[in-house]
Amino acid sequence: MELKAPDFLNGGYADILFSGAQPSVTSFGETQAFRHYLFALRSQVVDARKNSFRETIDKQVKTLETARGHIQRFRSRGVIGQHRDFGEYIDVNLAALASLQNDVGFVLDRRWA
């Protein structure tokens, strides 16, 4: 159940994958996968903005660090993401957030509304 998306990202589209049946014998197809992807993506975008610039940055850093922990745990168990593995890009994203803070953080902090 560690692979199941949290409820706020789920939308019910991928529930059949966690119903107890072997995922390969379920009727889960490209349509459900795409709907699940779009629902999760939209939910992440909606959840990304917080009340202040500082809160938003902190949330993104926490999300990336949590993702790093999940990826490392799954890798240690032999679950590899292949071309979908975000692990290589966590540090790049953390650096981008740090650069954003350094370059325009002061302005964004003042203008956040």
GROMACS elastic network, one bead per residue, 0.5 to 0.9 nm:
[ bonds ]
;  ai    aj funct       b0    kb
    1     4     6  0.53616   500
    1     5     6  0.87688   500
    1    18     6  0.71989   500
    2     5     6  0.80158   500
    2    70     6  0.88546   500
    4     7     6  0.86631   500
    4    10     6  0.80112   500
    4    14     6  0.82029   500
    4    15     6  0.82443   500
    4    17     6  0.85644   500
    4    18     6  0.72641   500
    5     8     6  0.79946   500
    5     9     6  0.58910   500
    5    10     6  0.55036   500
    5    14     6  0.85795   500
    5    40     6  0.84216   500
    6     9     6  0.54975   500
    6    10     6  0.60985   500
    7    11     6  0.70932   500
    7    12     6  0.82742   500
    8    11     6  0.71169   500
    8    40     6  0.79570   500
    8    43     6  0.69024   500
    8    44     6  0.87937   500
    9    12     6  0.88964   500
    9    36     6  0.82768   500
    9    39     6  0.67513   500
    9    41     6  0.78546   500
    9    42     6  0.84893   500
    9    43     6  0.58030   500
    9    44     6  0.72521   500
   10    13     6  0.66866   500
   10    14     6  0.69391   500
   10    15     6  0.78524   500
   10    36     6  0.67845   500
   10    39     6  0.72446   500
   10    40     6  0.63484   500
   10    43     6  0.88828   500
   11    14     6  0.77803   500
   11    15     6  0.85290   500
   11    35     6  0.87298   500
   11    36     6  0.67603   500
   11    39     6  0.64065   500
   11    40     6  0.75586   500
   12    15     6  0.52527   500
   12    16     6  0.82758   500
   12    36     6  0.77264   500
   13    16     6  0.75827   500
   13    28     6  0.86188   500
   13    32     6  0.56242   500
   13    33     6  0.72571   500
   13    35     6  0.67116   500
   13    36     6  0.51740   500
   13    37     6  0.89631   500
   13    39     6  0.85966   500
   14    17     6  0.56198   500
   14    18     6  0.74727   500
   14    28     6  0.74095   500
   14    32     6  0.69160   500
   14    33     6  0.71016   500
   14    36     6  0.63904   500
   15    18     6  0.54408   500
   15    19     6  0.64756   500
   16    19     6  0.50424   500
   16    20     6  0.81651   500
   16    21     6  0.80423   500
   16    23     6  0.77277   500
   16    26     6  0.69166   500
   16    27     6  0.79210   500
   16    28     6  0.69212   500
   17    20     6  0.74960   500
   17    21     6  0.73138   500
   17    22     6  0.76007   500
   17    23     6  0.50865   500
   17    24     6  0.85334   500
   17    26     6  0.70661   500
   17    27     6  0.89832   500
   17    28     6  0.71450   500
   18    21     6  0.73042   500
   18    22     6  0.85827   500
   18    23     6  0.75679   500
   19    22     6  0.84987   500
   19    23     6  0.85335   500
   20    23     6  0.81946   500
   21    24     6  0.83744   500
   21    25     6  0.71229   500
   21    26     6  0.70058   500
   22    25     6  0.56286   500
   22    26     6  0.69379   500
   23    26     6  0.53819   500
   23    27     6  0.84625   500
   23    28     6  0.76846   500
   24    27     6  0.82121   500
   24    28     6  0.81490   500
   25    28     6  0.84029   500
   26    29     6  0.84758   500
   28    31     6  0.80258   500
   28    32     6  0.61538   500
   28    33     6  0.72097   500
   29    32     6  0.55581   500
   29    33     6  0.61335   500
   29    34     6  0.86146   500
   30    34     6  0.59168   500
   30    35     6  0.84306   500
   31    34     6  0.52339   500
   31    35     6  0.61623   500
   31    36     6  0.85255   500
   32    35     6  0.50509   500
   32    36     6  0.59400   500
   32    37     6  0.84215   500
   33    36     6  0.50966   500
   33    37     6  0.60837   500
   33    38     6  0.86723   500
   34    38     6  0.61545   500
   34    39     6  0.85051   500
   35    38     6  0.51385   500
   35    39     6  0.60129   500
   35    40     6  0.84541   500
   36    39     6  0.51445   500
   36    40     6  0.60231   500
   36    41     6  0.84226   500
   37    40     6  0.52180   500
   37    41     6  0.59855   500
   37    42     6  0.85503   500
   38    41     6  0.50391   500
   38    42     6  0.60416   500
   38    43     6  0.84545   500
   39    42     6  0.52418   500
   39    43     6  0.60975   500
   39    44     6  0.86221   500
   40    43     6  0.50492   500
   40    44     6  0.61400   500
   40    45     6  0.86536   500
   41    44     6  0.51710   500
   41    45     6  0.63000   500
   41    46     6  0.87320   500
   42    45     6  0.50934   500
   42    46     6  0.61791   500
   42    47     6  0.85370   500
   43    46     6  0.51550   500
   43    47     6  0.60765   500
   43    48     6  0.85074   500
   44    47     6  0.50285   500
   44    48     6  0.59265   500
   45    48     6  0.50876   500
   45    49     6  0.74166   500
   46    49     6  0.65968   500
   47    50     6  0.74181   500
   48    56     6  0.65926   500
   48    57     6  0.89958   500
   48    59     6  0.74194   500
   48    60     6  0.71719   500
   49    52     6  0.80613   500
   49    53     6  0.81860   500
   49    55     6  0.83465   500
   49    56     6  0.55976   500
   49    57     6  0.89379   500
   49    59     6  0.87008   500
   50    53     6  0.71360   500
   50    54     6  0.84771   500
   50    55     6  0.58103   500
   50    57     6  0.87099   500
   50    59     6  0.80109   500
   51    54     6  0.85054   500
   51    55     6  0.66067   500
   51    56     6  0.73143   500
   51   112     6  0.78515   500
   51   113     6  0.74410   500
   52    55     6  0.51784   500
   52    56     6  0.61750   500
   52    57     6  0.86770   500
   52   108     6  0.88758   500
   52   109     6  0.68460   500
   52   112     6  0.59933   500
   52   113     6  0.74285   500
   53    56     6  0.50370   500
   53    57     6  0.61960   500
   53    58     6  0.85621   500
   53   105     6  0.76589   500
   53   108     6  0.63674   500
   53   109     6  0.51623   500
   53   110     6  0.84991   500
   53   111     6  0.87953   500
   53   112     6  0.61952   500
   54    57     6  0.52141   500
   54    58     6  0.61068   500
   54    59     6  0.85603   500
   54   101     6  0.89196   500
   54   105     6  0.84539   500
   54   109     6  0.69035   500
   55    58     6  0.50327   500
   55    59     6  0.60229   500
   55    60     6  0.85941   500
   56    59     6  0.51446   500
   56    60     6  0.62684   500
   56    61     6  0.86931   500
   57    60     6  0.51465   500
   57    61     6  0.61781   500
   57    62     6  0.85648   500
   57    97     6  0.70142   500
   57    98     6  0.88574   500
   57   101     6  0.82555   500
   58    61     6  0.51591   500
   58    62     6  0.60936   500
   58    63     6  0.85369   500
   59    62     6  0.50927   500
   59    63     6  0.60603   500
   59    64     6  0.86301   500
   60    63     6  0.50024   500
   60    64     6  0.61813   500
   60    65     6  0.86072   500
   60    94     6  0.85271   500
   60    97     6  0.82917   500
   61    64     6  0.51494   500
   61    65     6  0.61404   500
   61    66     6  0.85153   500
   61    93     6  0.87105   500
   61    94     6  0.66513   500
   61    97     6  0.79633   500
   62    65     6  0.51351   500
   62    66     6  0.60240   500
   62    67     6  0.84852   500
   63    66     6  0.51370   500
   63    67     6  0.61093   500
   63    68     6  0.86225   500
   64    67     6  0.50063   500
   64    68     6  0.61614   500
   64    69     6  0.87460   500
   64    90     6  0.61393   500
   64    91     6  0.86147   500
   64    93     6  0.79489   500
   64    94     6  0.75376   500
   65    69     6  0.63992   500
   65    70     6  0.88099   500
   65    90     6  0.78286   500
   66    69     6  0.51641   500
   66    70     6  0.63750   500
   66    71     6  0.86994   500
   67    70     6  0.50851   500
   67    71     6  0.60778   500
   67    72     6  0.85383   500
   67    86     6  0.84388   500
   67    87     6  0.79759   500
   67    90     6  0.81662   500
   68    71     6  0.51681   500
   68    72     6  0.61233   500
   68    73     6  0.85574   500
   68    86     6  0.85336   500
   68    87     6  0.63692   500
   68    90     6  0.69887   500
   69    72     6  0.52230   500
   69    73     6  0.61250   500
   69    74     6  0.86178   500
   70    73     6  0.51300   500
   70    74     6  0.61159   500
   70    75     6  0.84977   500
   71    74     6  0.51893   500
   71    75     6  0.60057   500
   71    76     6  0.85389   500
   71    79     6  0.85956   500
   71    80     6  0.83622   500
   71    81     6  0.84771   500
   71    85     6  0.79512   500
   71    86     6  0.80601   500
   71    87     6  0.64484   500
   72    75     6  0.50882   500
   72    76     6  0.61439   500
   72    77     6  0.87389   500
   72    87     6  0.81523   500
   73    76     6  0.52111   500
   73    77     6  0.65642   500
   73    78     6  0.89724   500
   73    79     6  0.86650   500
   74    77     6  0.50962   500
   74    78     6  0.63922   500
   74    79     6  0.50346   500
   74    80     6  0.70618   500
   74    81     6  0.89580   500
   75    79     6  0.50357   500
   75    80     6  0.55475   500
   75    81     6  0.83009   500
   76    79     6  0.73810   500
   76    80     6  0.89275   500
   77    80     6  0.86480   500
   80    84     6  0.88674   500
   80    85     6  0.72252   500
   81    84     6  0.51223   500
   81    86     6  0.78813   500
   81    87     6  0.88139   500
   82    85     6  0.56335   500
   83    86     6  0.84238   500
   85    88     6  0.73557   500
   85    89     6  0.86888   500
   86    89     6  0.55363   500
   86    90     6  0.67706   500
   87    90     6  0.56874   500
   87    91     6  0.83259   500
   88    91     6  0.71384   500
   88    92     6  0.78203   500
   89    92     6  0.50338   500
   89    93     6  0.61603   500
   89    94     6  0.86142   500
   90    93     6  0.51624   500
   90    94     6  0.61834   500
   90    95     6  0.85940   500
   91    95     6  0.60577   500
   91    96     6  0.85308   500
   92    95     6  0.51089   500
   92    96     6  0.62153   500
   92    97     6  0.87491   500
   93    97     6  0.62406   500
   93    98     6  0.86184   500
   94    97     6  0.51348   500
   94    98     6  0.62407   500
   94    99     6  0.86228   500
   95    98     6  0.50170   500
   95    99     6  0.60793   500
   95   100     6  0.85304   500
   96    99     6  0.50148   500
   96   100     6  0.60729   500
   96   101     6  0.85700   500
   97   100     6  0.50298   500
   97   101     6  0.61895   500
   97   102     6  0.86180   500
   98   101     6  0.50940   500
   98   102     6  0.61538   500
   98   103     6  0.85518   500
   99   102     6  0.50426   500
   99   103     6  0.59016   500
   99   104     6  0.83124   500
   99   105     6  0.87360   500
  100   103     6  0.52344   500
  100   104     6  0.57645   500
  100   105     6  0.61296   500
  101   104     6  0.57255   500
  101   106     6  0.73161   500
  101   108     6  0.85089   500
  102   105     6  0.58118   500
  102   106     6  0.78675   500
  103   106     6  0.79478   500
  103   107     6  0.89020   500
  104   107     6  0.54115   500
  104   108     6  0.61524   500
  104   109     6  0.84588   500
  105   108     6  0.50757   500
  105   109     6  0.57952   500
  105   110     6  0.85286   500
  106   109     6  0.51923   500
  106   110     6  0.64384   500
  106   111     6  0.88241   500
  107   110     6  0.52475   500
  107   111     6  0.61724   500
  107   112     6  0.84967   500
  108   111     6  0.50965   500
  108   112     6  0.57060   500
  109   112     6  0.55873   500
  110   113     6  0.86420   500
